Amino acid sequence: MSRNRDRDRDRNRAAAPRSSALDDARNELFSHIHRCGVLQSTDEQQTEWMKETVEFLGERYPALTEKELKELEGIGLRFCRPVINSPDAGAATAAA
């Protein structure tokens, strides 16, 4: 019985799709955003930080194209500037 479970587990691992360089870079970017505290920075600081970080990720993931790096920068900047700002939303609810 144990052999069948091991075989099934190995089969499931082999079937799992590998992530692309863009997926890995995006995940690493989100991790950096959370760790570095860039969310509390000004827009200008976020833009400068994002430019430097995407440049670093381009060196780390040489398979990424210029288009993908620009896409990564855009995704990161949108992530840093959420549509609904949590602290403001809480204050508006308390005021009502």
Residue pairs with C-beta under 8 A, 6 or more apart in sequence:
19 27
21 61
21 63
21 64
21 68
22 61
22 64
22 68
22 71
22 72
24 61
25 57
25 60
25 61
25 64
25 68
25 72
26 72
26 75
28 57
28 60
29 53
29 54
29 57
29 72
29 75
29 76
30 76
30 79
32 38
32 53
33 39
33 76
33 79
33 80
36 49
38 45
38 46
38 49
38 50
38 80
39 80
41 49
41 80
43 81
46 77
46 80
46 81
47 77
50 73
50 76
50 77
50 80
51 73
53 76
54 69
54 72
54 73
54 76
57 64
57 69
57 72
58 64
58 69
64 72
